[in-house]
Amino acid sequence: MSETMRDIEKLTEASYEYGFSTDLDTDVAPPGLTEETVRLISAKKDEPEWLLAWRLQAFAAWQEMDEPDWAKLQIAPIDYQSISYWAAPKQKPVLDSMDDVDPEIREMFDKLGIPLHEQKMLSNVAVDAIVDSVSVTTTFKETLAEAGVIFCSFSEAVQDHPELVREHLGSVVPVRDNFFAALNSAVFSDGSFCYIPKGVRCPMELSTYFRINSMNTGQFERTLIVAEDDSHVSYLEGCTAPQRDENQLHAAVVELVAKDRSEIKYSTVQNWYPGDENGVGGIYNFVTKRGRAHTDAKISWTQVETGSAITWKYPSVILQGDRSIGEFYSVALTSKHQQADTGTKMIHIGADTTSSIISKGISAAKGQNTYRGLVKIMRSAENARNYTQCDSLLLGKECGAHTVPYIEVKNPTAQVEHEASTSTVGEDQLYYCRQRGMNEEDAMAMIVNGFCREVFDELPMEFAVEAQRLLSVSLEGSVG
Amino acid sequence: MLNVANLTASIEDNPILKGIDLNVGAGEVHAIMGPNGSGKSTFAHALAGRDGYEIEGTATIDGADLLEMEPEERAAAGVFMGFQYPVEIPGVNNMYFLRTALNSVRRTRGEDEIGARDFLEIAQKAMDLVEMKKDFLHRSVNAGFSGGEKKRNEILQMAVMEPRLAVLDETDSGLDIDALRVVAAGVNALRGPDRSMIVITHYQRLLDYIKPDFVHVLVDGKIVESGDHTLAVHLEDHGYAGFLNSGLDDASLSGATA
C-alpha cells in the first residue's frame, strides 16, 4: 500500500462531533412491543379512535411480516422487544412561546447550531425541533399562518386538523407497504405536518430537526406534507444522535402529496451517529419516503447521507398525473464500517412523465455503498422519460461500491437512459493539489466535494454549505 | 537559488537518476533536454516531491532542504511545477481551485489571504497573459479541456502563484504552433530577476521561443553535457545519438514520462 493510500485511510477515520448526550428528564416506556404498547402510545397522545384503529391495523399487519432481506446489508438481528417505543422529554405540557422551551433542550439545539429563538435565526427558515419521540417546538408559526401554511408537529395536526391528517395519512405509503413502514405506522410517535393551501408559495423554507437523545429507544417519526394545487414548498430535514455503543433503531415514514401543478422540494442531510471505527454502535436507519405527483406536479428529493451504521432508504416518486416530474439527487457516504443500501423508485403512470436520478456514492475505510434503483414505466405512461446517472467514488482498498439498477418498461414509447461510473481519488489528483500548495485534507475535501457538485447544487444555499462541511468533517477527522 | 548535488532517484531499486549536479541562479532559465527515458520528468517530480521515489543526495532552495519537505511545503517555498499531463478534477471550479491554492501557500507563509475581488483582478491579468476567455475560470479544473487549454492553464496557474522556481515539464508536448507561441509568450512574460526556471523538453522547437541561459543534456540519469543555447541548436542538427551509450536506444529505456 502506498503512503498516499495509508494517508487516505487515516483521513477517513473521522470523529463524530454531535456525539454528546444531554441529561434531560425523560418519560420512557418500558421496552417491548405488544398491542398494549400501541394503545399506550395512542393514549399518551390523546388520539382519536380512528387513529388508534389505524395503528392497531398496522400492528397486526406488522406481526405477520418479515424483515426485508434483499438489501446488500449485513445486520445483526434486531430484538424488537428490547427497544423502548416511547420516550419524551418531560417539560411543561403546553408551550405558549419559545421562552417556555426547557433551557436544557434549548442549549442542546444551540450546541447543534440550531437556534430555536426566532430573534436569533439568521436565515429565513422555520424549524420544528423533535427530541426522541416528541416535537418540542415549532418556530415562525404565526408568520406561516398568515400565508395560510400549516406547519406543526404531527401530534398537533392530529388534534387541530384531524380531517386533513385522516384524508392523507397512509395515502402514499399504505400500512402494509413494508415491514418498517408497518412498524412505524403502529408506533410512530411524532413528526412534522405541513399543509400548503391552493396557490400559495410558502414564504420560507420549512425545516425539521430530529435528535435522538435517550438510550435504548427507537425513533419512529412520521412526516406528512400536502401541497394543494399550484402551491410550492421547500422542506429541509436534519438529524443527529449521541455517540452510544449499542445500535439504535430509527424507522421513519415520509409521505408527500403534490396536487396539480404544485411543487415539493424535499432535502435531507442525514448525520445520525455512524458508529465508531470498529463498527460498534450507530443508528440503524430504515426509512420509507415516497411522494405522489399529480398532473403537472413536481417532486424533488435531495439527500446527503453521511451518518448511520445502516442506511436503508429509497425516496420515491409515483408519477401519477400526466407531465408530472420526479427527481432524485443523492450523495451517500459510507466510511468506518457503515453500510448504505439506498436509491429511489420512479413509478411512471401518467403520460409524458419525466424522472431524473443523479446518485453519487462515496465509500471509504470499510464502508459499503449500494445504489439500488427502480425505474418502472407502466403501460399507461406514453412517452415517459428517465435519465439515471450513478457515480461511485472509492477512497481506499477495503471499501465497496455496488450499483443495482432495475428497469421495467411496459410501454414501447419510453426512453430510459442509464449511465454509471466508478472512480478513485487518484494519487495524481492529490499530488496535483498538493503541488499547488494545499494540504492533503483540503485537497481530499475539494476533490470529493467536486464529485458531489451536481447534487449540492440542488440544495438550498445554507444546506449546501452545511453539506460540504459535513462531508469534509466525515472524511478528515478535523473536528470543528 | 536552487542547488542540486549528487541527486539520485530510483523506483523499486531501479535507478533512474544517477547523480545530478545542477546549480540554478536567481533569474536564470535552464533547459534540460534529453531522449525519452533519460529521467527528465523524474527529475522534475523529485524537485516537486512526488511520492514513490527513493531519493538521495541534496537539493536546496535558498539554502532550505527541499527533500525534507512535503509537496505543499515545497509549493510554499516557491516551487511550481508545470505538469506534462495536467490532472482533471471534475466539479471543482477552476477559479475556486486557484484561489484555494494561492491562499494555501499564503497561509503557510504567514501572509494574509486574498479576498474574492482582489483575486479576480489577479486572475484576469493571468488570463490575458495566456489569451483565455472569461468562461475558462468557471469550468472544472482541466475537465474536458483540450491539450492546448490544459497547458495554457498551467501557465495561468504559474502566473497567479508567482513562484520562485518554475519547473516546466514538457510544456510544449501536444501543442500546435499557435498554442506553443501563446504558452512561450506567457513564460517569457513571467521571467524576472527573482524567478528561476527549469524548462524540460524533448525538442529544440520550444527553445526557439524561450531562450535559455543554459542547456543541459540528460542521458541515462546523468547530465552529460552543459552549455549555452547553441548546444540546443547542435542537438537539433545531430540528435542525441552522440551522447547515447552504445547498445542503448530510446525505446529500451523506461520511466521517462512517469
Contacts between the chains, C-beta under 8 A, distances in Angstrom:
chain1	res1	chain2	res2	distance
A	2	B	51	6.3
A	2	B	52	6.7
A	3	B	51	5.4
A	4	B	51	5.7
A	426	B	87	7.3
A	427	B	51	6.8
A	428	B	87	5.0
A	429	B	87	5.3
A	429	B	88	8.0
A	429	B	89	5.8
A	431	B	50	5.7
A	431	B	51	7.0
A	431	B	71	6.5
A	431	B	87	7.8
A	432	B	83	6.8
A	432	B	86	7.4
A	432	B	87	4.0
A	432	B	89	7.5
A	433	B	89	7.5
A	433	B	97	7.9
A	433	B	101	7.6
A	434	B	49	7.7
A	434	B	70	7.1
A	434	B	71	4.0
A	434	B	72	4.7
A	434	B	75	7.3
A	435	B	48	5.3
A	435	B	49	7.4
A	435	B	71	5.2
A	435	B	72	7.7
A	435	B	74	7.7
A	435	B	75	5.9
A	435	B	80	7.7
A	435	B	81	5.4
A	435	B	83	7.9
A	436	B	75	6.1
A	436	B	97	7.6
A	436	B	101	3.8
A	436	B	104	7.4
A	436	B	157	6.8
A	436	B	161	7.1
A	437	B	72	5.3
A	437	B	75	3.8
A	437	B	76	5.9
A	437	B	101	5.1
A	437	B	102	7.5
A	437	B	104	4.0
A	437	B	105	3.8
A	437	B	108	6.9
A	437	B	161	7.6
A	438	B	72	6.1
A	438	B	100	6.2
A	438	B	101	6.2
A	438	B	104	4.7
A	439	B	70	7.9
A	439	B	72	5.3
A	439	B	104	7.2
A	440	B	72	7.8
A	442	B	100	7.0
A	442	B	104	6.7
A	446	B	89	7.4
A	446	B	92	5.7
A	446	B	97	7.2
A	446	B	100	6.7
A	447	B	89	5.9
A	447	B	92	7.0
A	449	B	91	7.2
A	449	B	92	7.4
A	450	B	89	5.6
A	450	B	90	5.8
A	450	B	91	3.2
A	450	B	92	3.6
A	450	B	140	6.9
A	450	B	141	7.9
A	451	B	90	6.8
A	451	B	91	5.7
A	452	B	91	7.1
A	453	B	90	7.8
A	453	B	91	3.4
A	453	B	92	7.7
A	454	B	91	7.3
